[in-house]
Amino acid sequence: MRTKSFSLLALAAVFTLSACGGSQNSNSNPAASGAKAAGLDVNKTYIVATDASYAPMEYMENNAVVGFSHDILDAAAKSQNVKLEFVNTPFKGLFANVDKGDSDIGLASITINDERKQQLDFSDPYFEATQMIVTTDRNANIKTFADLKTRPASVQAATSGDLILQDLQGKDSQNIKRFETMPLAFKELESGGVDAVVGDSSVVAYYVKQNPNAKLNTVVDPSFVKEHYGFAFKKGRNDGLREAINKGLAQIKTDGTYDKIHTQWFGTPSGNSAAASAASQ
């Protein structure tokens, strides 16, 4: 009887250990559990449309998308076991691309504003910026945004810089020169085609630092408001993708990953991102 009782106890212990082991394995990947909890297919690869012409935020290097925005989204997604594929997409058609469902997420240093929120849903903000004016020495008399009232200026089409210039000069102003990318807008200034460029502080400051021979000057007007970037999703999408990305953003801000990425790209931990980017780039 003692031998039989021992055998039964040993068998029970084996079943108990097996059950515990199974439970441990199912929870060994918290990110996978998080993705499943959000209702996502962890085997699916989600497409990210990105205008990769906006260094240092998102740009092409060795045939791959890189940059601060890329790294933040990638880290947030990986923390939730969400697989992403980044596809270079012109900014002009990027919103429509996401709206039609051709892509799952839009990444292009997109400023969250009321007009865009009518068309798309957005993640929680991941970066703070402002607008900045760039001039050359021959236009050093441009000291404020108001000085551009009647002056030719270049912008990337459909960006915040384009919108505020329209507010200043009028929507149909012939002095607003629109380009598909910011580098083209800068080249127009350097060739003398315009008197100034208006664009996001992170990109402007980076370009000025990377091109010292161009001898470019920057102006920040007190009227420029703070802007916040977000990742874009199709309006009304309810499969849990946006929620998973938001959860990932919160996690990487808490565990220090966000600050590590911010330091890598801007030289300082996060704080006032616009100021940090201007100071370091």
C-alpha positions in Angstrom: 0.0 0.0 0.0 2.8 2.4 0.8 4.4 1.7 -2.6 1.1 2.2 -4.4 0.4 5.4 -2.5 3.9 6.7 -3.4 3.3 5.9 -7.1 0.0 7.8 -7.2 1.6 10.8 -5.4 4.5 10.7 -7.9 2.2 10.6 -10.8 0.2 13.5 -9.4 3.4 15.5 -9.0 4.3 14.9 -12.7 0.9 16.1 -13.9 1.2 19.2 -11.6 4.7 20.0 -12.9 3.6 19.5 -16.5 0.6 21.9 -15.9 2.9 24.5 -14.4 5.4 24.1 -17.2 2.7 24.6 -19.8 1.4 27.7 -18.1 4.9 29.2 -17.9 5.5 28.6 -21.7 2.3 30.3 -22.7 3.3 33.4 -20.8 7.0 33.3 -21.7 6.4 36.0 -24.4 4.4 38.9 -22.8 4.5 40.8 -26.0 2.7 38.0 -27.8 0.1 37.9 -25.1 -0.3 41.7 -25.5 -0.8 41.4 -29.2 -3.3 38.6 -28.8 -5.1 40.6 -26.1 -5.5 43.5 -28.6 -7.1 41.1 -31.1 -4.2 41.1 -33.5 -2.9 38.3 -35.6 0.7 37.8 -34.4 1.6 36.1 -37.6 0.6 39.0 -39.8 3.0 41.6 -41.1 1.5 45.1 -41.1 2.5 47.6 -43.8 3.8 51.0 -42.8 3.7 53.7 -45.5 6.5 56.2 -44.8 7.8 59.3 -46.7 11.4 58.4 -46.2 12.8 61.8 -47.3 12.7 63.5 -43.9 16.1 63.0 -42.2 16.7 62.5 -39.3 13.1 61.4 -38.7 12.6 58.9 -41.5 14.8 58.5 -44.6 16.5 55.9 -46.8 19.9 54.5 -46.1 21.4 51.4 -47.8 18.0 50.7 -49.4 16.3 50.6 -46.0 14.1 53.0 -44.0 15.9 54.4 -41.0 15.4 57.4 -38.6 14.1 58.4 -35.3 10.4 57.9 -36.1 11.2 54.6 -37.7 13.0 53.4 -34.6 10.3 54.6 -32.2 7.5 52.8 -34.1 9.6 49.7 -34.6 10.4 49.5 -30.9 6.8 50.1 -29.9 5.6 47.4 -32.3 8.2 44.9 -31.2 7.3 45.4 -27.6 3.8 44.1 -28.5 5.1 41.4 -30.9 3.6 43.3 -33.9 5.5 42.7 -37.1 6.0 45.7 -39.5 7.2 46.2 -43.1 8.2 49.8 -44.0 7.4 50.9 -47.6 8.7 54.3 -48.9 5.6 56.2 -50.1 5.4 59.9 -51.3 3.9 62.1 -48.7 1.4 63.6 -51.1 -0.5 60.4 -51.4 0.3 58.8 -48.1 -3.0 59.8 -46.3 -5.1 58.4 -49.1 -3.0 55.2 -49.1 -3.8 54.6 -45.4 -7.4 55.7 -45.8 -7.9 53.1 -48.6 -6.4 50.4 -46.5 -3.4 49.9 -48.9 -1.2 50.4 -45.8 -1.9 49.8 -42.2 0.0 52.7 -40.6 1.2 56.1 -41.9 4.6 57.3 -40.7 5.9 60.6 -42.0 6.4 63.0 -39.0 2.7 63.7 -39.3 1.5 66.6 -37.1 -1.7 65.8 -35.4 -4.3 68.5 -36.0 -8.1 68.8 -36.0 -8.4 68.7 -39.8 -6.3 65.5 -40.1 -8.2 63.9 -37.3 -11.4 64.2 -39.4 -9.8 62.0 -42.0 -7.6 59.6 -40.0 -7.1 58.2 -36.5 -3.8 58.8 -34.7 -1.6 57.1 -32.1 -0.7 59.0 -29.0 1.9 61.7 -29.7 5.5 60.5 -29.9 7.4 63.7 -30.7 7.2 67.5 -30.2 8.3 69.9 -32.8 7.7 73.4 -34.1 8.1 75.3 -37.4 11.4 76.9 -38.4 12.5 79.4 -41.1 15.7 78.9 -43.1 17.4 81.8 -44.9 20.8 82.5 -46.5 23.0 85.5 -45.8 21.6 87.4 -48.8 18.2 87.3 -47.0 19.4 88.1 -43.5 16.8 90.8 -43.2 14.1 88.1 -42.7 13.8 88.1 -38.9 10.2 87.0 -38.3 7.5 84.9 -40.0 5.6 88.1 -40.9 8.6 89.1 -43.1 7.6 86.4 -45.5 4.3 88.0 -46.2 5.3 89.0 -49.7 8.5 86.9 -50.1 8.9 83.7 -52.1 9.4 80.7 -49.9 9.6 76.9 -50.5 8.0 74.1 -48.6 7.2 70.4 -48.8 3.7 70.2 -50.2 0.9 69.6 -47.8 3.1 69.9 -44.7 2.5 72.2 -41.7 5.0 74.7 -43.3 2.8 74.8 -46.4 -0.4 75.3 -44.3 1.0 78.2 -42.2 2.4 79.9 -45.3 -1.1 79.7 -46.9 -2.5 81.4 -43.8 0.1 84.2 -44.1 0.1 84.7 -47.8 -3.2 83.3 -49.0 -4.0 79.8 -50.3 -3.4 80.8 -54.0 -0.2 82.8 -53.4 2.3 82.4 -56.2 5.1 83.0 -53.8 4.6 79.6 -52.2 6.9 77.1 -54.0 5.9 73.5 -53.2 8.1 70.5 -53.6 7.7 66.8 -53.1 10.5 66.6 -50.5 12.3 68.9 -48.1 15.7 68.4 -49.7 14.3 69.8 -53.0 12.8 72.8 -51.0 16.3 73.5 -49.6 17.9 73.2 -53.0 15.5 75.9 -54.3 16.7 78.2 -51.5 20.4 77.5 -52.2 20.0 78.2 -55.9 18.3 81.5 -55.2 14.9 80.6 -56.4 13.3 81.6 -53.1 14.2 83.7 -50.1 13.4 81.2 -47.4 12.3 77.7 -46.5 9.7 76.8 -43.9 9.7 73.4 -42.3 9.7 71.3 -39.1 12.4 72.1 -36.7 13.8 68.6 -36.4 14.4 68.3 -40.1 15.5 71.9 -40.7 18.1 71.9 -37.9 19.5 68.5 -39.1 19.8 69.8 -42.7 21.5 73.0 -41.7 24.1 71.1 -39.6 24.7 68.5 -42.4 25.3 71.2 -45.0 27.6 73.8 -43.4 29.0 75.0 -46.7 25.5 76.3 -47.7 25.8 78.8 -44.8 22.2 78.7 -43.9 20.5 80.6 -41.0 17.5 79.6 -38.9 14.8 81.7 -37.5 12.2 80.6 -34.9 9.2 82.9 -34.7 7.4 83.2 -31.3 4.1 82.7 -33.2 5.0 79.2 -34.1 3.1 76.8 -31.9 4.2 73.4 -30.6 3.2 70.5 -32.8 3.0 66.8 -31.9 3.7 63.9 -34.3 1.6 60.8 -34.4 1.3 57.6 -36.4 -1.8 57.5 -38.7 -4.4 54.8 -39.0 -7.5 54.4 -41.2 -10.5 56.2 -39.6 -12.6 53.9 -37.5 -10.2 50.9 -37.7 -11.0 48.7 -34.8 -8.8 45.6 -35.1 -6.6 46.6 -32.1 -3.6 47.8 -34.0 -3.7 51.4 -32.9 -4.3 50.2 -29.3 -1.3 47.9 -29.5 1.0 50.7 -30.8 -0.2 53.0 -28.1 0.5 50.4 -25.5 4.0 49.9 -27.0 4.7 53.6 -26.9 3.7 53.8 -23.3 6.0 50.8 -22.5 9.1 52.1 -24.3 8.7 55.5 -22.6 8.5 53.7 -19.2 11.3 51.2 -19.7 13.8 53.8 -21.0 13.9 52.6 -24.7 12.4 55.9 -25.9 15.1 57.9 -24.2 17.8 55.6 -25.5 16.5 56.1 -29.1 16.1 59.9 -28.6 19.7 60.2 -27.3 21.0 58.1 -30.3 19.4 60.6 -32.8 19.5 63.9 -31.0 22.3 63.6 -28.4 20.0 64.1 -25.4 17.2 62.2 -23.6 13.7 63.3 -24.3 12.3 66.4 -22.7 11.6 69.4 -24.9 12.2 67.5 -28.1 11.9 70.5 -30.4 14.6 72.4 -28.4 16.7 69.3 -28.1 16.7 68.7 -31.8 17.5 72.3 -32.7 20.3 72.4 -30.2 21.9 69.1 -31.1 21.3 69.0 -34.9 
